[in-house]
Amino acid sequence: MATKVLIFREKLEAYLSGSKEEKGRILDAVCLVAGYARKAAIRKFRNIQMRDSARPEERGRAAYYTADVTAALKDVWEVGNRVCGELLHPVIPEYVTVLKRDCMWNHWEGTTEKLLEMSERTVKRRISHFERILRGHRGLAGTKPSNPKTLVPIFTGQGLTYL
């Protein structure tokens, strides 16, 4: 995609200053190289022209639960003996209250409010990331696969042998 944007940026000046026939030739060339439909290429030129170069491009939805909320959830999860999200979610307010009472809560009030309004599904999803980091890339099982033929004795006529 970066290469396609470079193609459009390279041809933008000629496209904007060109006549109708020149714009048509530029569009034909860009559509052929980039694989865009003609109308999509026109929109792309327009978007690049209107884009404010001083502002970085921000795509997607803004994150509501930022890193500070995740850090607060991890603190509560550690205090709760790393239980699953279903068991942790209903007791988060109690843990926060106890941690505040004991002066062990080092998070802002806005962070605390977001943590307390977090849904059970979001808690489960965030905790699954913590667990994945703890486990590493081993997967769920800690055992190694083995060849059953080397473990199961098989009668071959002379006695028990292992194949």
C-alpha positions in Angstrom: 0.0 0.0 0.0 2.9 2.4 0.7 4.1 1.9 -2.9 0.7 2.8 -4.2 0.6 5.9 -2.1 4.0 6.9 -3.5 2.7 6.5 -7.0 -0.2 8.8 -6.3 2.0 11.4 -4.5 4.5 11.4 -7.4 1.7 12.1 -10.0 -0.3 14.5 -7.8 1.3 17.7 -9.0 0.9 16.8 -12.6 -2.7 15.7 -12.1 -3.7 18.9 -10.3 -2.1 21.2 -12.8 -3.0 19.2 -15.9 -5.8 19.8 -18.4 -8.7 17.4 -18.7 -6.9 15.3 -21.4 -3.7 15.1 -19.3 -5.7 14.1 -16.2 -7.3 11.3 -18.2 -3.8 10.0 -19.3 -2.5 10.3 -15.8 -5.5 8.4 -14.4 -5.2 5.7 -17.1 -1.5 5.2 -16.2 -2.1 5.2 -12.4 -5.0 2.9 -12.7 -3.0 0.4 -14.7 0.0 0.5 -12.4 -1.8 0.6 -9.0 -4.8 -1.6 -10.0 -7.4 1.0 -8.9 -10.7 1.7 -10.6 -10.9 5.1 -12.2 -13.3 6.6 -9.7 -11.2 5.2 -6.8 -8.1 6.8 -8.2 -9.8 10.2 -8.5 -10.9 9.9 -4.9 -7.3 8.9 -3.9 -5.9 12.0 -5.6 -8.5 14.1 -3.8 -7.7 12.6 -0.4 -4.0 13.1 -0.8 -4.6 16.7 -1.9 -6.8 17.5 1.0 -4.8 15.7 3.7 -3.0 17.9 6.2 0.6 16.9 6.2 1.3 18.5 9.6 -1.1 16.0 11.3 -0.2 12.3 11.4 -2.7 9.9 10.1 -4.9 8.4 12.8 -7.0 5.5 11.6 -9.5 3.5 13.5 -11.4 4.0 16.7 -9.7 5.7 19.6 -8.8 3.2 22.4 -11.0 3.7 25.5 -9.2 1.3 27.8 -5.7 2.7 27.5 -2.4 1.2 28.9 -3.0 2.7 32.4 -6.3 0.8 32.7 -4.6 -2.4 31.6 -1.9 -1.8 34.2 -4.5 -1.3 36.9 -6.3 -4.5 35.8 -3.0 -6.4 36.0 -2.4 -5.2 39.5 -5.9 -6.3 40.6 -5.3 -9.7 38.7 -2.0 -10.2 40.6 -3.7 -9.4 43.9 -6.5 -11.8 43.0 -4.0 -14.7 42.6 -4.3 -14.6 38.8 -7.8 -16.0 38.6 -9.8 -16.1 35.4 -11.8 -13.2 34.2 -15.2 -14.7 35.2 -14.1 -14.9 38.8 -12.2 -11.7 38.9 -14.8 -9.4 37.3 -17.3 -9.4 40.2 -14.7 -8.7 42.9 -12.7 -5.9 41.2 -14.5 -3.2 43.2 -13.7 -5.0 46.4 -10.0 -5.4 45.5 -9.8 -1.7 44.5 -11.4 -0.6 47.8 -9.0 -2.7 49.8 -6.0 -1.6 47.9 -7.0 2.1 48.3 -7.6 1.5 52.0 -4.1 0.0 52.4 -2.5 2.8 50.3 -1.4 0.3 47.7 -3.5 1.8 44.8 -1.2 3.9 42.6 -3.6 4.7 39.8 -5.6 7.9 38.9 -9.3 8.3 39.6 -10.2 8.2 35.9 -8.3 5.0 35.5 -10.1 3.5 38.5 -13.5 4.5 37.1 -12.8 2.9 33.7 -11.6 -0.3 35.4 -14.8 -0.5 37.5 -17.0 -0.1 34.4 -15.1 -2.6 32.3 -17.3 -5.5 31.2 -16.7 -9.1 32.0 -15.8 -10.0 28.4 -13.2 -7.2 28.2 -11.7 -8.4 31.5 -11.5 -11.9 30.1 -9.9 -10.7 26.9 -7.3 -8.5 28.7 -6.4 -11.2 31.2 -5.9 -13.8 28.4 -3.1 -11.5 27.1 -1.5 -11.6 30.6 -1.7 -15.3 30.7 -0.3 -15.7 27.2 2.7 -13.6 28.2 3.3 -15.7 31.4 3.0 -19.0 29.5 5.2 -17.9 26.7 4.7 -19.5 23.2 4.2 -23.0 24.5 0.5 -23.2 24.0 -1.9 -24.7 26.6 -0.1 -28.0 27.2 3.3 -28.3 28.8 3.9 -31.9 27.7 5.9 -33.0 24.7 4.3 -35.3 22.1 5.8 -38.8 22.0 5.6 -41.7 19.7 3.2 -44.3 21.1 4.9 -47.1 19.2 8.0 -46.8 21.5 5.9 -46.8 24.7 3.4 -49.6 24.0 4.8 -53.2 24.2 3.6 -55.4 21.2 3.7 -59.2 21.1 5.6 -60.3 18.0 5.9 -64.0 18.6 9.2 -64.4 20.5 8.2 -62.2 23.4 7.4 -58.6 24.1 9.2 -56.1 22.0 9.0 -52.5 21.5 8.7 -51.3 18.0 
